[in-house]
Amino acid sequence: MRKPIIAGNWKLNNNTKESLELVTLLNRELADVTEVDIVVCPVYPSLSEVCDALSDSNIKVGAQNIYWEDAGAFTGEVSAPMLTDLGVKYVILGHSERRQYFGETNETVNKRLKAALSHNLIPIVCVGEVLEEREANKTFDVIKEQLQGSLAGLSADDMQKTIIAYEPVWAIGTGKTATPEQAQEVHNFIRNFLKEAFDENTANTVRIQYGGSVKPDN
């Protein structure tokens, strides 16, 4: 039975004071929630204090990205062992904003994914199509290419430790909204891909999230 997971990506929002105020509230309101895994992903400067604040909580902490090398002359980067040292448990990889603004590719996502797994971080790998691709009926082609590149070289065991997040980029900031049926259609495609690429048990084990433009009516 797959346990549902809800992860909040705070993006470039909330300084350390605001982050601590927010996790204090979440910790109080969600203390009894055990049937769902809950993850918050604050900005890097707040990670240490947020990890300390949630050290005994059912709410876990994630980072918004990592670099694939453990150390070295890589100005501005943060490595997987540095995050695990703080108590971080999850990491978001391949978010659409990373792909759009910072040149993230399926190949670099794959490197980051392997680094995360090697240091026992739980990766949340994002895939999704833009509006032009959806309107051109290329959704499945795009998702397949992203999955093939991002997950290349993984074993079934590695895959079972990985979370996939479907992020319909076309429904973010465009005024359009993905319906539950549209999201489920892509989720089914992803699960079938995993069955073919790995095996049925892996396909049934991997958790698949939906991310982007959630409203009361969808």
C-alpha positions as CSV (number, residue, x, y, z in Angstrom):
1,M,0.0,0.0,0.0
2,R,1.5,3.3,-1.1
3,K,1.5,6.0,1.6
4,P,0.3,9.4,0.3
5,I,2.8,12.2,0.5
6,I,2.3,16.0,0.5
7,A,5.3,18.2,0.0
8,G,5.3,22.0,0.2
9,N,7.9,23.7,-2.0
10,W,8.4,27.2,-0.6
11,K,10.5,28.3,-3.5
12,L,12.2,31.7,-2.9
13,N,9.9,32.6,-0.1
14,N,10.1,33.0,3.7
15,N,13.2,34.1,5.6
16,T,14.3,32.1,8.6
17,K,12.1,33.9,11.1
18,E,9.0,33.4,8.8
19,S,10.0,29.8,8.2
20,L,10.2,29.0,11.9
21,E,6.8,30.6,12.5
22,L,5.3,28.6,9.7
23,V,6.7,25.2,10.8
24,T,5.6,25.9,14.4
25,L,2.1,26.4,13.2
26,L,2.2,23.3,11.0
27,N,3.7,21.2,13.7
28,R,0.9,22.2,16.1
29,E,-1.9,21.7,13.5
30,L,-0.6,18.5,12.0
31,A,1.0,16.7,14.9
32,D,-1.6,13.8,14.8
33,V,-1.4,13.2,11.1
34,T,0.3,9.8,10.5
35,E,-1.5,8.4,7.5
36,V,0.2,10.9,5.1
37,D,3.9,11.8,4.8
38,I,4.4,15.6,5.1
39,V,7.4,17.4,3.8
40,V,8.4,21.1,3.8
41,C,11.1,22.4,1.5
42,P,12.3,25.9,2.7
43,V,15.2,28.0,1.2
44,Y,18.8,26.9,2.0
45,P,19.5,29.5,4.7
46,S,16.6,28.2,6.8
47,L,17.3,24.5,6.4
48,S,19.4,24.1,9.6
49,E,17.0,25.8,11.9
50,V,13.9,24.3,10.3
51,C,15.5,20.8,10.7
52,D,16.2,21.5,14.4
53,A,12.6,22.8,14.9
54,L,11.2,19.6,13.3
55,S,13.7,17.1,14.7
56,D,11.0,15.3,16.7
57,S,8.1,16.0,14.4
58,N,6.2,13.8,11.9
59,I,6.9,16.6,9.4
60,K,10.1,16.0,7.4
61,V,12.4,18.5,5.7
62,G,13.4,18.6,2.0
63,A,15.7,20.7,0.0
64,Q,14.9,22.3,-3.4
65,N,18.0,21.1,-5.3
66,I,21.4,19.6,-4.9
67,Y,24.6,19.3,-6.8
68,W,26.0,15.9,-7.9
69,E,29.5,16.3,-6.5
70,D,30.1,15.9,-2.8
71,A,32.7,18.7,-2.6
72,G,35.0,20.8,-4.7
73,A,35.3,24.1,-6.6
74,F,31.6,24.5,-7.4
75,T,30.7,28.0,-6.3
76,G,27.1,28.4,-5.2
77,E,26.3,24.7,-5.0
78,V,25.2,22.5,-2.1
79,S,25.9,18.8,-1.9
80,A,23.9,15.8,-0.7
81,P,26.1,15.0,2.3
82,M,25.9,18.6,3.5
83,L,22.1,18.2,3.5
84,T,22.0,14.9,5.3
85,D,24.3,16.3,7.9
86,L,21.6,18.9,8.7
87,G,18.9,16.3,8.9
88,V,17.3,16.8,5.5
89,K,15.4,13.8,4.3
90,Y,14.1,14.7,0.8
91,V,15.2,16.7,-2.2
92,I,13.3,18.1,-5.2
93,L,15.0,17.5,-8.5
94,G,14.2,18.7,-12.0
95,H,11.6,21.3,-11.0
96,S,10.2,23.1,-14.1
97,E,11.6,26.4,-12.8
98,R,15.1,24.8,-12.6
99,R,14.7,23.5,-16.1
100,Q,13.3,26.8,-17.5
101,Y,15.5,29.4,-15.7
102,F,18.7,27.5,-14.9
103,G,19.3,25.1,-17.8
104,E,18.5,21.9,-15.9
105,T,18.4,18.9,-18.3
106,N,17.4,15.3,-18.0
107,E,21.1,14.4,-17.8
108,T,21.9,16.8,-14.9
109,V,18.7,15.6,-13.1
110,N,20.0,12.1,-13.5
111,K,23.4,13.0,-11.9
112,R,21.6,14.8,-9.0
113,L,19.3,11.8,-8.6
114,K,22.1,9.3,-8.3
115,A,23.9,11.6,-5.8
116,A,20.8,11.9,-3.7
117,L,20.3,8.1,-3.6
118,S,23.9,7.5,-2.7
119,H,23.5,9.6,0.4
120,N,20.1,8.2,1.4
121,L,18.1,11.3,0.4
122,I,14.6,10.6,-0.9
123,P,14.4,12.2,-4.4
124,I,11.3,13.8,-5.7
125,V,11.8,13.9,-9.5
126,C,9.7,16.4,-11.4
127,V,8.4,15.9,-14.9
128,G,5.8,17.8,-16.9
129,E,4.9,19.5,-20.2
130,V,4.5,23.1,-21.2
131,L,1.3,24.5,-22.8
132,E,2.7,24.3,-26.4
133,E,3.6,20.6,-25.9
134,R,0.2,19.8,-24.5
135,E,-1.7,21.6,-27.3
136,A,0.5,19.8,-29.8
137,N,-0.5,16.4,-28.3
138,K,3.1,15.8,-27.2
139,T,2.4,15.3,-23.5
140,F,3.3,11.6,-23.4
141,D,6.3,12.0,-25.7
142,V,7.7,14.7,-23.4
143,I,7.0,12.8,-20.2
144,K,8.6,9.7,-21.6
145,E,11.8,11.5,-22.7
146,Q,12.1,13.2,-19.3
147,L,11.6,9.8,-17.5
148,Q,14.1,8.0,-19.7
149,G,16.8,10.6,-19.3
150,S,16.2,11.4,-15.6
151,L,16.0,7.8,-14.5
152,A,18.7,6.3,-16.7
153,G,20.9,3.7,-15.0
154,L,18.7,3.2,-11.9
155,S,18.0,-0.2,-10.5
156,A,14.5,-1.3,-9.5
157,D,15.6,-0.9,-5.9
158,D,16.7,2.7,-6.5
159,M,13.5,3.4,-8.3
160,Q,11.4,2.2,-5.5
161,K,13.1,4.8,-3.2
162,T,12.3,7.6,-5.7
163,I,9.1,9.7,-5.9
164,I,7.9,11.1,-9.2
165,A,6.0,14.4,-9.3
166,Y,3.9,15.2,-12.3
167,E,4.0,19.0,-12.7
168,P,1.7,20.2,-15.5
169,V,3.7,23.3,-16.4
170,W,0.9,24.4,-18.8
171,A,-1.5,24.8,-15.8
172,I,0.9,27.1,-13.8
173,G,0.3,30.8,-14.2
174,T,-1.6,30.4,-17.5
175,G,-5.2,30.6,-16.2
176,K,-5.7,27.0,-17.2
177,T,-6.4,24.2,-14.6
178,A,-5.6,20.5,-14.9
179,T,-8.6,18.4,-14.1
180,P,-8.3,15.3,-11.9
181,E,-8.9,13.2,-15.0
182,Q,-6.0,14.9,-16.9
183,A,-3.7,14.4,-13.9
184,Q,-4.7,10.8,-13.5
185,E,-4.2,10.1,-17.2
186,V,-0.5,11.2,-16.9
187,H,-0.1,9.3,-13.6
188,N,-1.3,6.1,-15.4
189,F,1.1,6.8,-18.2
190,I,4.0,7.2,-15.7
191,R,3.1,4.0,-13.9
192,N,2.9,2.0,-17.1
193,F,6.3,3.4,-18.1
194,L,7.8,2.2,-14.8
195,K,6.3,-1.2,-15.4
196,E,8.0,-1.5,-18.8
197,A,11.3,0.1,-17.7
198,F,11.6,-1.8,-14.4
199,D,8.9,-4.3,-13.3
200,E,5.3,-4.4,-12.1
201,N,6.2,-4.4,-8.4
202,T,8.3,-1.2,-8.9
203,A,5.5,0.4,-10.8
204,N,3.1,-0.3,-8.0
205,T,5.5,0.7,-5.3
206,V,6.6,4.2,-6.6
207,R,4.6,7.1,-5.3
208,I,3.5,9.7,-7.9
209,Q,2.6,13.2,-6.8
210,Y,0.6,15.9,-8.6
211,G,2.0,19.4,-8.4
212,G,0.7,22.7,-9.6
213,S,-2.4,24.9,-9.7
214,V,-4.5,23.1,-7.1
215,K,-7.9,24.8,-6.6
216,P,-11.1,23.9,-4.7
217,D,-12.8,22.8,-7.9
218,N,-10.1,20.3,-9.0
